[in-house]
Amino acid sequence: MQISVNEAACEGHALCQLAAPDVFALDDDGLVQLVHEQLPEALEARAEAGARVCPVAALSIVR
Ligand code: SF4
């Protein structure tokens, strides 16, 4: 499983980071970045939870 990030859509709401801080972080510009280049299997459920809460649908799960 991978997470696809639409950087142009991200508005820095940080809800993804709040839901899954071990998966999502914010960079110096306040936009989302992935903590892991390759998502560990153990974090998949949390990654999905974080992607779901993004209010602008900037995160999507790729299987
Ligand atoms: S919740 Fe969405 S808009 Fe907010 S930082 Fe995460 S990806 Fe960006």
Backbone and ligand atoms as CSV (ligand in chain L), in Angstrom:
chain,resi,resn,atom,element,x,y,z
A,1,MET,N,N,0.837,-1.198,0.000
A,1,MET,CA,C,0.000,0.000,0.000
A,1,MET,C,C,0.874,1.252,0.000
A,2,GLN,N,N,0.449,2.230,-0.763
A,2,GLN,CA,C,1.172,3.501,-0.784
A,2,GLN,C,C,0.179,4.644,-0.599
A,3,ILE,N,N,0.694,5.788,-0.221
A,3,ILE,CA,C,-0.148,6.970,-0.087
A,3,ILE,C,C,0.237,7.936,-1.193
A,4,SER,N,N,-0.752,8.381,-1.919
A,4,SER,CA,C,-0.525,9.381,-2.948
A,4,SER,C,C,-0.884,10.753,-2.384
A,5,VAL,N,N,0.036,11.696,-2.512
A,5,VAL,CA,C,-0.165,13.038,-1.969
A,5,VAL,C,C,-0.339,14.029,-3.112
A,6,ASN,N,N,-1.442,14.720,-3.114
A,6,ASN,CA,C,-1.655,15.812,-4.064
A,6,ASN,C,C,-1.204,17.097,-3.388
A,7,GLU,N,N,0.066,17.431,-3.609
A,7,GLU,CA,C,0.649,18.568,-2.890
A,7,GLU,C,C,-0.033,19.882,-3.263
A,8,ALA,N,N,-0.526,19.953,-4.467
A,8,ALA,CA,C,-1.192,21.186,-4.897
A,8,ALA,C,C,-2.501,21.400,-4.155
A,9,ALA,N,N,-3.105,20.307,-3.702
A,9,ALA,CA,C,-4.397,20.419,-3.011
A,9,ALA,C,C,-4.238,20.669,-1.522
A,10,CYS,N,N,-3.138,20.237,-0.934
A,10,CYS,CA,C,-2.945,20.345,0.517
A,10,CYS,C,C,-2.997,21.805,0.957
A,11,GLU,N,N,-3.784,22.034,1.989
A,11,GLU,CA,C,-3.914,23.390,2.532
A,11,GLU,C,C,-3.355,23.483,3.949
A,12,GLY,N,N,-2.669,22.433,4.390
A,12,GLY,CA,C,-1.994,22.494,5.678
A,12,GLY,C,C,-2.891,22.473,6.889
A,13,HIS,N,N,-4.036,21.820,6.768
A,13,HIS,CA,C,-4.947,21.756,7.913
A,13,HIS,C,C,-4.407,20.895,9.051
A,14,ALA,N,N,-3.489,19.981,8.727
A,14,ALA,CA,C,-2.803,19.132,9.710
A,14,ALA,C,C,-3.695,18.084,10.360
A,15,LEU,N,N,-4.896,17.898,9.856
A,15,LEU,CA,C,-5.760,16.869,10.443
A,15,LEU,C,C,-5.173,15.481,10.216
A,16,CYS,N,N,-4.512,15.291,9.092
A,16,CYS,CA,C,-3.874,14.000,8.833
A,16,CYS,C,C,-2.785,13.734,9.874
A,17,GLN,N,N,-2.035,14.755,10.182
A,17,GLN,CA,C,-0.960,14.608,11.171
A,17,GLN,C,C,-1.534,14.322,12.559
A,18,LEU,N,N,-2.626,14.975,12.885
A,18,LEU,CA,C,-3.260,14.722,14.178
A,18,LEU,C,C,-3.750,13.282,14.270
A,19,ALA,N,N,-4.285,12.766,13.174
A,19,ALA,CA,C,-4.828,11.406,13.173
A,19,ALA,C,C,-3.724,10.360,13.137
A,20,ALA,N,N,-2.637,10.653,12.471
A,20,ALA,CA,C,-1.574,9.658,12.295
A,20,ALA,C,C,-0.209,10.348,12.249
A,21,PRO,N,N,0.298,10.782,13.390
A,21,PRO,CA,C,1.563,11.520,13.403
A,21,PRO,C,C,2.771,10.669,13.027
A,22,ASP,N,N,2.619,9.341,13.067
A,22,ASP,CA,C,3.722,8.480,12.649
A,22,ASP,C,C,3.709,8.219,11.142
A,23,VAL,N,N,2.735,8.806,10.457
A,23,VAL,CA,C,2.645,8.647,8.997
A,23,VAL,C,C,2.787,9.992,8.281
A,24,PHE,N,N,2.136,11.029,8.844
A,24,PHE,CA,C,2.101,12.335,8.175
A,24,PHE,C,C,2.771,13.405,9.035
A,25,ALA,N,N,3.513,14.267,8.384
A,25,ALA,CA,C,4.127,15.411,9.066
A,25,ALA,C,C,3.897,16.639,8.192
A,26,LEU,N,N,4.186,17.792,8.736
A,26,LEU,CA,C,4.108,19.015,7.932
A,26,LEU,C,C,5.517,19.539,7.710
A,27,ASP,N,N,5.789,20.020,6.512
A,27,ASP,CA,C,7.125,20.562,6.231
A,27,ASP,C,C,7.207,22.021,6.671
A,28,ASP,N,N,8.312,22.663,6.367
A,28,ASP,CA,C,8.524,24.038,6.815
A,28,ASP,C,C,7.512,25.019,6.228
A,29,ASP,N,N,6.914,24.627,5.114
A,29,ASP,CA,C,5.881,25.479,4.507
A,29,ASP,C,C,4.484,25.150,5.023
A,30,GLY,N,N,4.418,24.191,5.963
A,30,GLY,CA,C,3.126,23.830,6.536
A,30,GLY,C,C,2.315,22.900,5.660
A,31,LEU,N,N,2.985,22.219,4.745
A,31,LEU,CA,C,2.275,21.280,3.867
A,31,LEU,C,C,2.684,19.853,4.194
A,32,VAL,N,N,1.791,18.943,3.856
A,32,VAL,CA,C,1.991,17.557,4.274
A,32,VAL,C,C,3.223,16.935,3.619
A,33,GLN,N,N,3.892,16.105,4.383
A,33,GLN,CA,C,4.920,15.238,3.835
A,33,GLN,C,C,4.827,13.897,4.552
A,34,LEU,N,N,5.290,12.870,3.879
A,34,LEU,CA,C,5.205,11.521,4.450
A,34,LEU,C,C,6.407,11.270,5.338
A,35,VAL,N,N,6.161,10.680,6.497
A,35,VAL,CA,C,7.256,10.351,7.420
A,35,VAL,C,C,8.105,9.227,6.835
A,36,HIS,N,N,7.450,8.256,6.190
A,36,HIS,CA,C,8.155,7.099,5.633
A,36,HIS,C,C,8.021,7.111,4.116
A,37,GLU,N,N,9.151,6.954,3.436
A,37,GLU,CA,C,9.079,6.860,1.980
A,37,GLU,C,C,8.308,5.601,1.583
A,38,GLN,N,N,8.616,4.498,2.268
A,38,GLN,CA,C,7.890,3.243,2.068
A,38,GLN,C,C,7.082,2.977,3.337
A,39,LEU,N,N,5.780,3.015,3.209
A,39,LEU,CA,C,4.924,2.883,4.389
A,39,LEU,C,C,5.049,1.487,5.008
A,40,PRO,N,N,5.406,1.393,6.288
A,40,PRO,CA,C,5.442,0.084,6.943
A,40,PRO,C,C,4.030,-0.495,7.031
A,41,GLU,N,N,3.935,-1.803,6.848
A,41,GLU,CA,C,2.634,-2.463,6.860
A,41,GLU,C,C,1.879,-2.191,8.158
A,42,ALA,N,N,2.597,-2.116,9.247
A,42,ALA,CA,C,1.966,-1.920,10.556
A,42,ALA,C,C,1.257,-0.577,10.664
A,43,LEU,N,N,1.576,0.359,9.774
A,43,LEU,CA,C,0.986,1.697,9.848
A,43,LEU,C,C,-0.120,1.914,8.820
A,44,GLU,N,N,-0.475,0.878,8.094
A,44,GLU,CA,C,-1.442,1.059,7.006
A,44,GLU,C,C,-2.807,1.546,7.507
A,45,ALA,N,N,-3.281,0.961,8.589
A,45,ALA,CA,C,-4.603,1.363,9.095
A,45,ALA,C,C,-4.583,2.824,9.540
A,46,ARG,N,N,-3.502,3.228,10.146
A,46,ARG,CA,C,-3.407,4.623,10.589
A,46,ARG,C,C,-3.289,5.567,9.392
A,47,ALA,N,N,-2.581,5.130,8.386
A,47,ALA,CA,C,-2.451,5.937,7.178
A,47,ALA,C,C,-3.820,6.154,6.529
A,48,GLU,N,N,-4.613,5.097,6.496
A,48,GLU,CA,C,-5.961,5.211,5.918
A,48,GLU,C,C,-6.814,6.170,6.750
A,49,ALA,N,N,-6.698,6.073,8.054
A,49,ALA,CA,C,-7.465,6.965,8.930
A,49,ALA,C,C,-7.055,8.418,8.692
A,50,GLY,N,N,-5.780,8.655,8.552
A,50,GLY,CA,C,-5.300,10.020,8.304
A,50,GLY,C,C,-5.758,10.546,6.958
A,51,ALA,N,N,-5.734,9.682,5.959
A,51,ALA,CA,C,-6.159,10.104,4.623
A,51,ALA,C,C,-7.643,10.452,4.600
A,52,ARG,N,N,-8.419,9.709,5.366
A,52,ARG,CA,C,-9.877,9.925,5.390
A,52,ARG,C,C,-10.259,11.296,5.936
A,53,VAL,N,N,-9.477,11.812,6.869
A,53,VAL,CA,C,-9.891,13.049,7.533
A,53,VAL,C,C,-9.455,14.318,6.789
A,54,CYS,N,N,-8.695,14.165,5.736
A,54,CYS,CA,C,-8.251,15.364,5.007
A,54,CYS,C,C,-9.465,16.070,4.385
A,55,PRO,N,N,-9.692,17.320,4.737
A,55,PRO,CA,C,-10.892,18.011,4.262
A,55,PRO,C,C,-10.848,18.389,2.782
A,56,VAL,N,N,-9.677,18.322,2.178
A,56,VAL,CA,C,-9.599,18.670,0.755
A,56,VAL,C,C,-9.223,17.463,-0.111
A,57,ALA,N,N,-9.279,16.272,0.501
A,57,ALA,CA,C,-9.010,15.020,-0.227
A,57,ALA,C,C,-7.671,15.040,-0.948
A,58,ALA,N,N,-6.652,15.539,-0.254
A,58,ALA,CA,C,-5.319,15.598,-0.854
A,58,ALA,C,C,-4.574,14.270,-0.737
A,59,LEU,N,N,-5.122,13.352,0.040
A,59,LEU,CA,C,-4.432,12.082,0.285
A,59,LEU,C,C,-5.276,10.941,-0.253
A,60,SER,N,N,-4.652,10.057,-0.978
A,60,SER,CA,C,-5.398,8.886,-1.415
A,60,SER,C,C,-4.529,7.650,-1.259
A,61,ILE,N,N,-5.207,6.547,-1.057
A,61,ILE,CA,C,-4.532,5.265,-0.845
A,61,ILE,C,C,-4.399,4.557,-2.184
A,62,VAL,N,N,-3.195,4.076,-2.463
A,62,VAL,CA,C,-2.942,3.338,-3.696
A,62,VAL,C,C,-2.568,1.913,-3.314
A,63,ARG,N,N,-3.285,0.947,-3.880
A,63,ARG,CA,C,-2.997,-0.464,-3.554
A,63,ARG,C,C,-2.400,-1.184,-4.734
L,1,SF4,S1,S,-5.240,17.106,6.288
L,1,SF4,FE1,FE,-5.066,17.376,4.072
L,1,SF4,S2,S,-4.870,19.559,3.782
L,1,SF4,FE2,FE,-4.382,19.115,5.894
L,1,SF4,S3,S,-2.154,18.840,5.983
L,1,SF4,FE3,FE,-3.090,16.842,5.728
L,1,SF4,S4,S,-3.076,16.563,3.500
L,1,SF4,FE4,FE,-2.811,18.728,3.858
